[in-house]
């Protein structure tokens, strides 16, 4: 009786052999999500078809995945006691194409009483965007036009 691994190998061989090259290429691009057996069968199918360029690209992307670039550090430019105000400020910066994120917003939403312990919901931006972001946040909110006055 064949083991589960062997049955899975044969099933995948059948599935991959019925796919067109474009489908095999699409799977190879997301190879990291495959099981070990599926990855090995995929490599065998790629070699059988002579699509070696897919393997070399995949090997390169695996090296990149093993050593991800360190994320650029972000700095806190403001803290909010209210999640809604933090979301509005974040939206304001995003509309100006400034990359930003909120820290501790989920914790505060889950348990609002913890906001003081955490130091509020923190709005962070890249260091080089901090000055412009603060200027944007300091601008007064325009008032809605009065409908009664023409």
Secondary structure, 3 states (H helix, E strand, C coil): CCCHHHHHHHHHHHHHHCCCHHHHHHHHHCHHHCCHHHHHHHHHHHHHHCCHHHHHHHHHHHHHHHCCCCCCCEEEEEEECCHHHHHHHHHHHHHCCCCEEEECHHHHHHCHHHHHHHCCEEEEEEHHHHHHHHHHHHCCCCCCCCCCCC
